[in-house]
Amino acid sequence: MLLAPISWLGFLLAYSGLPGAQARIGYFWHISDLHLDTLYSTHGDIYRSCWELARSVSGSNANSAASEPPGPFGHYNCDSPWSLIESAVKTMKAKQGDNVEFVLWTGDALSHSAQPLSEQKQHEILRNITELLGRSFSSQFIFPVLGHEDGSGSYRRLGELWRHWLPSEALVTFDQGGYYSIEQTKSRLRIVALNTNFMRLDPDPDPRASLSLRWPAEYFAEPKASVSSISAEDELLAEQQWLWLEEVLTKSKEKQETVYIVGHMPPGVDERHLGTQHNQLTFTERNNQRYLDMVRRFAPVIQGQFFGHLHSDTFRLIYDAKGNPISWLMIAPSIVPRKAGIGSSNNPALRLYKFDTGSGQVLDYTQFWLDLPLANRANEPTWQPEYNLTHYYALPEISAGALHNFAERFTGTDLSWFTRYHRANAVRYHSGSACPGLCMLNHYCAITRLDYDEFRLCLEKEQLALQGHAPAALMPTSWSWLLGVLAVFYGLHAGRWSGGCNNCHIQRI
């Protein structure tokens, strides 16, 4: 079923910035990381992606018998069933459906199990999700960005799938490289959607090897898709995106527009992976630095940055050369409950933003969550508000300065603020679990040090910073004892990170 095209005139009128017009409050949804698994089964094996395998792996039967079977709305070990995705979209429509300006959809719609499937099957899954969203938000615009689990098909084919949401000007660059900008002649707000796959650091040197461990060969009816490193053509497309982004932001600055940057993978490190591990990083070091430099250069026009990928509820701060907070970045939790790694799962979540439609200033958000075990026991997915950002964190506003002040509370003696943050970080999954010492420090450094070298220094050399130029409030002396523990715990030595730190802002550390 093809979705009817939507007139762009309505969207332009909704964002009319005519002189004398009063600011209007609007809302938009942000959803991320759906990871729909069409092979999910309530009779499946939770140790085998909740699939109902014809032949069980040795020892798997005993494990399955001793554990709960997959529920109707998902399991923490597995990707999402259709029932979970459908309940999430129905909730969005019921909570704020008609009175919503647009939806940000920040990638990874496909399950990890979809990667070896044919391009046609991947496209069919994306089409099913697209049509579900289109039926539910027939009068609104949905702005999708590509995740690294969104198939290997051509950009042009995906553009055809989403052309009812994107204007012709946006489709020109999307067909070329999977990125686009929504330009509105009567509005100050511009949406810039990046293809962060071009910036990605792949921690697996041979993805095919990991696939062979996760998925038994006999389970596939067709050969696995081949996986290769970035091609020379993709490197050219990546460079074109950087040049395009600089051009778009330059024009926005000249036209006094405000910008939302939207992408799948955020810069910086994953706060739920302890230490300076390779798999913490999302961008290559060069791309990470390039992105941060771009944001610092155009911070006055960037009203917000919205990402997913990490499956966690967190935020990031970007500082200028003097250590002043100048830009913020929100990372939305996932709909899928699964995240790779032990104890890294989360409850499903949705996020509804409140903003000024004239200036684009973000005023607040409300997060909705699903208590997954309760939903499975009751056979009823009851999504409920988890928290309101400004109330939950006692913020006077959503700004880089206000979020910086909140992050600094993590370094004080009152641990209740970090406890609040940590409870929300995994959407109340194991909400009673503690995160002391190294864990807390890892979150703090990930939030405030997006530069990789600065993050390493934040973990390794606070004592030197405390004796240097940093204000005492930035890193309390009570944390300096962690240096010795970190050195032992991570096996750090001067040779490993001896590349220098020419761009570190020592006064902030």
Beta strands, then each sheet from edge to edge (+ up, - down):
strand 1: 25-31
strand 2: 102-105
strand 3: 141-144
strand 4: 180-182
strand 5: 189-193
strand 6: 258-262
strand 7: 302-307
strand 8: 314-319
strand 9: 325-331
strand 10: 349-356
strand 11: 362-370
strand 12: 383-388
sheet 1: 3+ 2+ 1+ 10- 11+ 12-
sheet 2: 4+ 5- 6- 7- 9- 8+
end
